[in-house]
Amino acid sequence: MTILLRRLVLSSRPIGVRLYGSKVDKVEAVVYSSYGAPSQVLKWHSYGLPALTRDTVHVKFLASPINPADVNQIQGAYPIKPPFVALGNEDNFSTDGGDNDKVVKAAVGGNEGVAEVIAVGDAVSGLKKGDRVIMAKTGHGTWRTYAAGPPEDFQVVPNATSVSLIQQATISVNPCTAYRMLKDFIPPQQGKCDYVIQNGANSAVGQAVIQIAKAWGLKTINVVRNRYIIAIIAILRQELTALGATHVITDDQLGSFETKSLVKSWVGKNRLLLGLNCVGGKSATEMARYLSANGKLVTYGAMARAPLTLPASMLIFKNISFYGFWVSKWAETHSKEERSEMLADLVQLMAAKQLKEPRWTAVEWNEKAVKEAVENGIQGYGKGKQIVLFDKAQ
Amino acid sequence: MTILLRRLVLSSRPIGVRLYGSKVDKVEAVVYSSYGAPSQVLKWHSYGLPALTRDTVHVKFLASPINPADVNQIQGAYPIKPPFVALGNEDNFSTDGGDNDKVVKAAVGGNEGVAEVIAVGDAVSGLKKGDRVIMAKTGHGTWRTYAAGPPEDFQVVPNATSVSLIQQATISVNPCTAYRMLKDFIPPQQGKCDYVIQNGANSAVGQAVIQIAKAWGLKTINVVRNRYIIAIIAILRQELTALGATHVITDDQLGSFETKSLVKSWVGKNRLLLGLNCVGGKSATEMARYLSANGKLVTYGAMARAPLTLPASMLIFKNISFYGFWVSKWAETHSKEERSEMLADLVQLMAAKQLKEPRWTAVEWNEKAVKEAVENGIQGYGKGKQIVLFDKAQ
């Protein structure tokens, strides 16, 4: 009765979501309203889902990973800082447990995830109910059950349901990073690049690089961190080789005379024009030495937390050039059409089993489990990507 | 009589140079036949000028600089190593003073210089008597009075005589380096670059950068090495400002908070997208920090003999990229037409007094003077570029 009454009374205001058949009015989210240690600043928070308008959509999150960058973001150490805003309608805004007098201004944690469109305003084009979407930009919190917003906030994953939910949820960061680095930096005008070298080859991006490179006919030299137990290296080598790695070496072998001869014999007269670096420090310098003249080294991470050290001769006489890559910036500076083309290519590779699901572990959607998973993320969780599954919560 | 007789007898052999009115048969050169200290390995050497053929030309050298790279080359520390070859016709080859039994296989020193075409074979097109030419490639020795070779060895300087002999002799290395770095790395698709920052601003390339940038409407921030005597800095600032420098700062100011604010106030909302580095080490890193997002740092020298140290965040989040530039490689990988276009542009700037002669000192063409000048070159000669003038010798 009350609902019907509101419908009549509010007919000139934004049309309530219920009209579209979605019975949602509450959002649960993991939010932060100041930067700091995640265990200190992360809060479980619920608020009213803003009513659907002619120009907005409602989406329901299905799965959202917990990535290292999400943790840095909460710590305030990431260049993209979502603004702290009043979440939901102020009308029905639930307040923070600790301070009942103030409306909570906060940012929702998480940057990656897949959601399903559950309601669409009359004036919205380009999105329809049932579409699987990812976030258009980095900074749109994904650790929440629902979100409302203009269609520009979201981007459809083409043929999404031809691949697993985990693949949909993790497509926008790691596979896109691998795809773009392999596609955009190899200079076609210099002739075919035959070999790619990368460090951190066992990372999620590294594994995507191995598989996409293989699908595109590129050979890979894969550098992994050395382990104390030789058997672990052997297993790792086996795993990466099964994914399509051409060669696997450890980082402490990288500078040795033997490895130099070995790599030389592998590459032969082929061209090794691309190096991908997520480690930095000595590993990056040593790797760059293997590049053929006019090669490019692309840095997308800094696991060793040490700067790159580049002899001038490498730049001047060998014409090696050095770039950075950041997938968030790429998405920001390229059209949705270009991104859609990439997503379609990646989905196709996944559907054809050429690009596998990353290793992953499920995280339940409750306060304790999510906070624990974020803590694990800080400590370098070794059991694969942690992915929040919202299903049980809804 | 003898000449006429030879014409008849040798009509099926290469036609002697005398037929074309040039009375030259002897070349004097400064050569080296092993790598080492220039004072040890450089030798004064004379040999017969190879006879003119239908397909070759004869050139007479007018002026050739002694550049730092020439010294490195003699020391064996330069990537381009001209082969040691028998110089001249073996028929009339004069032998090395110390060893009369062996034909000398050697390389002629020097890489830059201007020569005049004095004779042209019948089948040669593209070159004519009187043309002022520079060397087509690095490694064609220029410390010699004459040379013979196919026209491909040389390249005409368009409108050469509209500028000074010194400008002709020094056009191919420093001004071309400055020109290409300013032209090829500023990405026009990213909008106008307003500011360029460079270190080693008082070097010959640095001075050319200041002037070409000014002619093209670019402002420059010029970093010079600090001097103990403040008055010298003042004079230097005055000199560079007279050339067109917008701002001059010293390298030890580069990292200071005050300089950061200062540069920020200079650049304002303009874009500082290009940095030019011939120093390396800390200077390069500090300079790169001033670049606007998406900027490029180009390294063309390593005066500090220290590698570049690059924080990964500069690459990833600020999208600064790092390149090397080597004018020899550029000439090798681009057409004569492209080089000719650049030379014409530079000559035009010079003729319009927008690009001045470098500071220079004359070196007489005799064994003692040249060897002394090369020694000066090793020790860092402070009185400007040393240029061998051949006139008195001919």
Interface residues (C-beta under 8 A of the other chain):
Chain A: P79 G280 T299 Y300 G301 A302 P307 L308 T309 L310 P311 A312 S313 M314 L315 I316 F317 K318 N319 I320 S321 F322 Y323 G324 F325 W326 K329
Chain B: P79 G280 T299 Y300 G301 A302 P307 L308 T309 L310 P311 A312 S313 M314 L315 I316 F317 K318 N319 I320 S321 F322 Y323 G324 F325 W326 K329
